[in-house]
Amino acid sequence: MLRKWIGALTILALAALLIPTTPLFAPKEVKKEPQSSSFTAKREHTLKIAAVQSDLKATAMLCASECSKDFQKLMHASMGSKAAASQQIQHMMHEHMHMSYISWISGKRSVDRGVLPKTDKNQIEAYVKDAKAQVSKGAKYESDAVTAKDGSRYMVLGVPDAKHVGIGVVGVIKQDILKSVEQHQMRNLRLIPYPAEGNYKIESVKPNSTIDTAVRSGEDNGNASHYHIRDVVVHFTKPLTPNELERVKRDINAESMKQVGDTFIFRSRNIETDQLVQYFKQTWNTEYTEPHYLYMTNESTSIVPNDALYSEYQWNLPSIETEKGWNISKGNEEVIIAVLDTGVQSNHPDLKGKITKGINIVDETAEPDDDVGHGTHVSGIIGATVNNSEGVAGLSWYNKIMPIKVLDSSGAGSTYSVAQGIIWAVDHGAKVINMSLGNYAQADFLHDAIKYAYEHDVVMIAASGNDNTDRPGYPAAYPEVFAVAATDSNKEKASFSNYGNYIDVAAPGDSIASTYPGSQYAALSGTSMASPHVAALAGLIRSVNPELSNEEVMELMRTSASDLGAKGKDDYFGYGEIDIVRALQAASKFGGALQTYPDQVKRRLERIASQPVK
C-alpha cells in the first residue's frame, strides 16, 4: 500500500514540475511536409464529384419528400372545403416560394393557384395533366426534371389522399436549389478555383507568405492562401498619436482604415501588400505586420423525433448516439452557440424561435441574412426545431443560435470580419463558437481574437477543410481551437476531409440534410457540416453542466469519442468520432478538474516527446 502511495506521489510530483515549465497549449507541430492521403489527385477529384452528385440526388429527394409532406398537410387541413384549401394553398405558397403552382383536387372540384412556367412543347402542362390523372386514381406521380424557358429547373409532383380516392394535390416545384447546391459544393469541396482572383482584389499565395502561386484548378486550393492585394494588418508596439496615424495614411495613400483594439487594417489606393509590409516593418515598431487573409466556407432508450425527413434522411444523428443523449440533455436556451458564417434565414419554418440577436459584420447596416445557404445549413445541423413534424431535426432542442455574418455573398470573408465576429460573439454572451471556414495561413490578428475568446472561457470549434491534405488549416489548427474532421455513413474518413496531428475529433460530414434558404432543405457534404455537430455537442455539455470550463468541455469530447482507425489518437479521426450519449453521461457525472488532469498531463508529455531535439 505504501509503495502505491509513493508511486502516485512520484507521478504527481513529476506532473507538478512539468506544468509550470510547459505552456498550457503546446504548438500543434507538423512533423512532415503536408501531403494528400494515398489516392491520387485524379481519384480525389472523382470522389469529390461523386460527393457532389450524391448531395444533388439527396437534395432532390429531400425536396420531393418535404413537398409531399406539405401536400398531405394541405389535404388534411382543407377537410374537403374549397375555401379552406384556397386559404391553405395561399399560405403554403407564401411560405415556400419554390412552389410555383398548386392544384387541389377533390372529385370534379379543384382549386388552382400560381402560374405554369413556359416550356418547350408544353412539357409542364403535359406533366400536370398526367399528374392529375394519376392522383385521381389514387396513384402518386413524380415527373422528370425539365428546364423552362426562364432557365429554371422544375418537376411536377402528384400526391393522392391515402384514405379517399379522387382527392389529391398536384404541384409544380422549382428546383433551382439544385443549381445553388451544385455551385456551392463545387466551391466548398474546392473543385473549382475559389475565390476567383479579381473578385475580391485578391492574390493567391503560398501559405504564410506573399509568394504568388497560380490557382488554376480546385486541387491547387489545397496549397494556397488568399489575401487582399492592397491591404495590410498591423499591430503596433505602442499606440500611435493622431499625427502619426495621419502620417501613415499619407505615406501609403490610404483608401480606408479599420481598427480593432490595437490592431489596424490599412487599405492603400495604389500600393500592394508586400510593399506595405516592408514599409511598416522598416518605418514603425510593430508586434506583427501581415497580409489581410481571406477565409472561406469548409455541414438508455432512444428518443426518435417525428420530424418529416428525420427517419429517412438523417443517418448522422443516430450514428453518433444523439437519440440516447437526448435523455440526458436537450440543451438550454441560456447557452448560446454562435455561428460565424454566411448568415441565416431567421424565418425558416424549422428555425423560428431558435435564433437570438446576431450581427452582420460584412454590412453592419443590414441584418445577418444568408445570401449563400451555407450558414443556414450549418445552423440547422445545430438547432433545427425537433419534434415539430417539419423538415429535419437539429442536435439541440433548446440552445439558441447567434448568427454572425462574417462571409459575404461569395462565401468568403476577411481576417478582420472573422476576428471581429469572434470578439462580438464573446462580448454578447456566446458560450460556444462554430467556425465552418478556413485558410492555410496563420494570421496573428485572428489568433489574437481567438486567444481573447479562449481567455473568456468560450469553446471554439472549427472545420479542418476539404482538400484531403494534412496541411494545417486555420483557425482549426490553432491550439485554442477544437479541430474537426469528417466521417461518412460507414464511419470512414470522408474522401475530402483534411487530416493531421492537429485533429481533435471527427463527426458526420457526408450528405448531411439540413435547412436551406427559401424555407427549403438540402444535403451538403464537407467538414463545414461536421463542425456544427461538435459545436452542438459542446452546447449540450455546457447545458447539462454549466460549471465546466472550456478546456474541460474539450477534454470530455476527446475522452468520450468512439475510437476509429488506428488505435488511439490518429491523424484521420483524432481521438475518434464524437459520441453524444457518452459525452453527456461524462459531463453529468463530472467531478472537477482532477478528473481530466491525468489525460491532460499525458497529452502534454506526448507533445514534449514529439518535439524535435535541438
N, C-alpha and C positions, 0 to 999 in steps of 0.2 A: 504493500500500500504506500509506504514511504517513497519507494522508487517511482511509483506512478506520479506522486505529487512533485517529486524532483524533476521528472521528465516534463511534466506540464509547465512547471515554473520556468524551466530552461527555454521552452518554446516561447512562452510569454515574454521572457527577458530578451530573447533574440528579436521578437516582433517589436518590442518597445525600442530596441536600439535601431531597428530598421526604419521605423515610421518617421522620426524627426528628420532623418537624412534623405528620405525618399519622398519625392513630390507626390501629392495626392493623385495626380494624373501623370503617369509616365507617357512619353510620346509613343504613338501607335506606329512603331517602326515598320518600314517596308524592307524586308530582308533582301529582295532581289529586284531586278528590273521588272516593271509592270509587264504583264503578258496576258494573252487570252487563254481560255481553257482549251482543252485538247482539240476541239473541232476547228476546221479552217474558217477563214473569213467568208468563203462562199457558202459553207454549210451553215454558219451562223446567220447569214443573210436569208437563206432558205427557211431556217427555223423561225426567224422573225416574221417573214412574210406569212408563214403558216399561222403564227400567233395573231397577226392582223386579220387574216381570213377567218380564224376561229372567233375572234371578237366580233367581226361583222355578222357572222352567222348567228352567234348568240344574241347580238343586239336585235337582229331582225326577228328572232324568235321571241325575245322579250317584248318587243313592240306588238307583235301579233297577240301574244298571250295576255298582255296588260289590256289591250283594246277589247279582247274577247271578254275579259272580266268586267270591264266597264259596260259593255253592251248587255251583259247579263244583269248587271245592276239596274240598267235603264229599263229592261223588261220587267224586273221585279217592282221598281218604283212606280212605273206607269199604271200597273194593275188594269191594263186593258183600256185605259182612258186616253183619248187623243189629246185632250187638253194637258193632262199630266205628262204625256210623252213629249209634247211640244216644249213644255217648260223644262223638262229634264234634258232634252237634246240641246236646248239653248245654253243651259248651264254647262253641260259637258263640253260643248264646242268652245265655250269661253275659257274653260279650264285647260283644255287640250287643243292648242292651236294647230296641231298636226292632223286633226280630224277635219278633213276638207268637206266632207258630205256624209250625212247620216240619214238613213231611211228606216223608220219604224213601221213594221208591217203587222197587221192583225186581220187576217182574212182578206176582205176586199178593201178594208180601210188602211190608210197609210199617212204618215207624216214625214215630209221630206224637207231637210234643211241643208243649206250650203250649195256650192256650185261644183259641177263636174269639171275637172280640168280637161283642156283640149288635147287630144292625142291624134296621131296618125291613124287613119282608118277607123276612128271612133272606138278604139280598143277599150277605153274605160267604160263607155256606155254598154258595150257588149258584155264586159265582165260583170257590171252591175245587174244587167238583165239576167245573166246566168246565176248570179248570187241570189237574186230574189226568187228565182225558180227553185233553186236547191233549198233555200230556207223554208219556203212554203211547204216543201215535202218533209221537213224536219231534218235536213242534212246540213252539215257545216260546209262552208265554202272559203277557199283561200286562193286568190289568183296569183299568177306570176307577177313579178315586178315589171312596171312599164314606165318609160321616161316620157313625160308630157312635153308639149311644145314650150312650156315655160322653163324647161331644163330640170325640173324636179322629178324625183322618183316617187311612184305611187304603187299601192297594191289595194285590192278590193277584198274585204273580209265580210263573210256572212255568218251570223251566229243564230241558230234557232232556239226557241224556248224548249227546254228539255221536257217540260210537262204538257205543253199544249201545241199540237201540230197546227201549222198555219200562222204562228206568231214568231217573229224574229226581228233582227236588226241587221241591216247591211250598211257598211261604211267604206268610204274611200280614205285611205290613210296615206298621208305624205310621209315619205321615209328619207327625208333629207338628213336625218340623224345619222344614217349610214355613211353618207359622204363626209359629214363632220367627224364621225368616229374614225374613218379611214385616214383623213388628213391629220387628225390629232395623233393617232397611233403611229403613222409614218414618221412624225416628228418625235413623239415620245420614246419610241424604240430606236431612234436615230437611224432610220432607213434612208433619210434624205439629209443633205447638209442643213443644219439648223443651229442658230437662226441664219437667215440669208444675209450675207455680208452686204452692207449698204443700207439695209432696212433700219438698222439701229445706229448707223455711222459707227460700225464696229470693226474690229480686226480679229481674226483667228490666229492664235499664237500657241506655241508650246507651253505647257503648264508652268506657272510660276516664272514667266519670262515675258519679254516683249519681242521675242524672236518669231517672225512671221512664219506661218505654216498654211499650206493650202488645204481647204476642206472641200473636196470635190464629190465626196460620197458620204453616206451615213456612217460607214466604217471609220472614216477619218475623224469623226467626232470623238472617238474613244481616246484620242491622244491630242486633244485641242481644248483650249480655253478661249474665252471671248471677252473683249473689253471695248469700251467706248474710246474711239481713236483720239479724241481731243479732251479727255477727262483725266484727272489725277486726284487721288485720295491722299491727303496729307494730315498727319498728326504731329503738331508742333511740340517741341520740348517744353516751351513755356508760351502762355497766351501772347498773341501779337496785339500791339496797340492799334487803334483805328488808323493812324497814319501808316503803320507798317502794312496793314491789310490793303489800304489804298495803293501802296507801292506795288504789292504783289499783283493786284488787278491790272495796274498799268503795265507792269513788266511782261505779263503773259497775255495781254489784250483779252481780259476775261469777258466771257459772254454771260456767265452766271456763277453763283457761289452758293453752296448749301453748307449748313453747319449742324453737326450732331455732337453735342458735348464739346470736346476739344478737337474734334476731327472736322476737316473741311473737305468738300468736293468742289474743285475748280474746273470749269469748262472754258477752254480758250476758243477764240474765234478762228485762229489760224495755226496754232502750234500743236503738234501731235504729242502723244503721251510720252514717248521715250525722251523727247526734248524737255518736256515738263518735269519729268522725274529727275533728269540731270540738273535742271535749274534749281529745284527745291533742295536737292542734296548738296549742291555746291554753295547756295546762297543763304540758306536758313538752317537752323538747328532743328532737326526733326527726329521723332521716335521711329516713324516709318513713313515711306512715300511709295505708293503702289498704283497700278492701273485700277480703273473703276470697272471691276469684273461684272459679267452678266451671268445670272443664274436662270436655269430652265427647268421645266417640269420633268420628273422621272417616274392604285388604286387598291353521385346521387341520382334522382330522377331527372329526366330531361324536360325542359320547357320548350315545346315546339310552337313557334308563333304561327298565327293564322294569316300572315302577310301573303298576298296573292301569288307572288313569284318566289316565295321562300323555298318551298319543298322541292320545286323542280329545278331551280337555277342557282341557289346559294349553297353550293357544296362547301364553301370556305368556312362558314360558321360551325357546322357540326364537326368539321375536320380538326378544329382546334379546341373542341370541347366547350364551346360557348353555351350551348343549351344547359349543360350541367352547371356551368359557372353562374348562370343567372339565378340559381337557387341561393347563392351566397351574396351577390351584389348585382343590381341592375343600374347602378350609378347614382349620382346625386347632383342635382342642378347647381349646387354651390361650387362644385369642382368643374371649372371651365376649361375646355380644350380649345386652344387657338389653332386655327388652320391658316398658315401663311401660304397663299396660293393665288388663283385667278379670281377669287371672289366666290359668291354663292347665289343661287336662285332662292332667295329667302322665302318666297311664297310658293315654293314647290309643295304639292299636297303632302308629300312624305317628310317634309322638313318644317312644316308650320309648327310654331311653338318651341322649336328646338334651337333657334338662333338668337343669340344675345347681341348686344351692340358691338359693331366692329368698325373698321376704318378702311378707306381706300387710300393707300399711300401713293399710288400712281397718279391719282387725281383727287386731292383732298376736298374738292367741291362736290364730288359725286359719292353715291352710295357704293359699297363694295359688291356691286353686281357682277355676275360671272358672264363674260363675253367669250369664253373659250369652252367651258364644260368640265375642265379638269378639277377645279375647286369644288364644284357641286358634287361631282362623283366621289371625291375624297371625303367630303362632309357626310355624304350618305353612308359610306362604309362605317364611319364612326357613329353616326347618330340618327339614321333614318328611323322614323317612328315605328315602334314594334307593336304588333298585335292590333293593327288598325284595319286589317283586311285590305290593305292598299300596298301595292308595289313590293318593296323589299324591306328587310329588317336590318337595322344597324346593330353594332355590338353593344352600344349603350342605350338604355331606355330613357335615362333622365339627364345625363350630363349635357350641359349647354355647349354649343359650338360658337366660337368667336371668329367670324370671318375677317381676315386681314388681307386685303388685296395688294400683293406686292409684285404680281406678274401682270403684264398688260395683255392686250388682245392677241398678241403673237405667242403668248405663253412664256415670255421672258421678262426678267426684271434685273435691276442693277444691285450692286453691293449695298448702295445707300438704301434702296427700298426694302431689302431683306433685313438689314441691320435695324433700320427704323421700325420695321414691323415687329421685330423681336422685342425691342425696347418698349414699344407701345403695348404689346401684349402683357409684358411683365407689369408695367405700371397700371394696367387696368384689370389685374386680378387673375390672369390665366395661370393655371397650375400645371398645365401640360401644353407643349407647343409641337405641332406636327409640321414638318418641312419636307414635302414631296418635291424637292427641287435640288439642283446642284450644279457644280462646276469642278474642273480638275485643278483649279488654282487656289492656293491658300490666300486669304486676304486678312491682314491684321485688323482692319476696320471691322469686318464681320466677326472676327474672333473676339474682339473687344465686347461686342454686343452679346455674343454667346456667353462669355465669362460673366457679364452683368446678369444674364438670366440665371446662370448656374448659381451664382452667389446669392440670388434671391430665391433659391430653392425650387426652381422650375425644372420639370423633366422635359428634355428636348429630344425628339425623335426625328430621324431623317432617313430618306431613301438613299441607297447606295449608288444607284444608277443602272442604266440599261444597255451598257456596251460590252458585257461579258469580258470585263478586264479586271485585273487586280490593282490597277492604278487607283490610289485613294481618291475618292470624290469628297468634296466639301459642300456643305457643313458636316456630312455624315462622319468623316474621319477625324474631326476634332475630338479630343479626349473627353470633353464635357458632354458630347452628344452621343445618343444611343443609335447605333447604325443598324439598318435593317436590309437584309437580302430577301429574295422572293423564291417561293416554292410553288410547285404546281399541284394538281389534284392527286398525283401519285406520291406526294411527299418527296419529290426530287427537286434539285435545283432548277429553277426556271431558266430556259436556254439563254435568255437575255441578261440575267441578273449579274451585276458586278459582284466581286468577291474579294477576299483578302483578310489579313490578320486583324483588321480593324472592325470586322463584322461582329456585332454582339449576338443577334438572333436572326431567324428567318420567319417569314409569315406568308400566307397565301397571296399570290400576285398574278395569277394566270386566269384570264377571262372572269373577272370579278364583276358581278352585277351590282349596279348602284344607281342612284339618282342622276339625272342629266337635265340640263336646261330645256325649257319648253314643257316642263312638267312631264318629262319622259324618263326612260330608263335605258341604260346602255351597259354593255360588258366591255371593260377595258383591261389591258394587261400592262404590268410594269411594277418596278419596285415602288413607284408612286402609290400603287394600290396596296402594297404590303405594309408600308409605313403606317397608314392610319389604323390598321388592325392593332398595331403595337401601341399607338397613341391612345386608342380607346381602352386597351388593357390597362395602361398607366392611369387613365381616368377612373376606371373601375377600382383599381387598387387603392387609389387615394380617396375614393368614396367609402370603401369598407374600412380603411384605417387612415384617417386624416393626419395622424401623428407621424407618419413615415416621412423621412427626408427624401429628397430627390435621389440621392445615392442609394438609399435603402430600397426605393422602388425599382431602380435599375437592377440592383443586385438580385432582388426577388424574381424579376423577369428572366434573368440569366439562369439562376439556380433551379427554377421550376420548368424550364424549357425541356421539350422532349428531344432527346439526342438523335440526330440524324447524321448519315455519312460516317466518316471515321469516328472512332470512339473518342469522346471528349470534345473539346473545342477544336473546330477546324475552320479553314478559310471560306468554305462554301455556305455553312449554316451557322457559324459562330458557336454558341452554346446549344443550338438546336432550334426547333420550331416552337413558337410560343404555345403554352397550354393554359387556357383561361381558367379552368377549374383548379388546377394545381397552384397557379399563381395566387388566386383569390383565397384558397384554403391557407396557403402560407401567410398571406397578408393578414387574414383574420386571426391567426394564431401567433403573429409575430411578437417576439419577446424583447425586442430592443436591439440596439446596435451590436451587442456582443454576439447575437445570433449569426450575423453575416460576417463578423470580424475575421474568423479563420479563412473564409474564402477570399476576402479582400487582401489579406496578408499573402495568401498563396499566389494570387494573381500578380501582386507586386514583386514577389520573388521570381516568378516566371518572366516578368518584364525585364528585371535586372539580368537574369541569366541569358535572355535573348539579345541583350545589347552587346555589340562588338567590343572586344578588349582593345583598349587604346595603348 
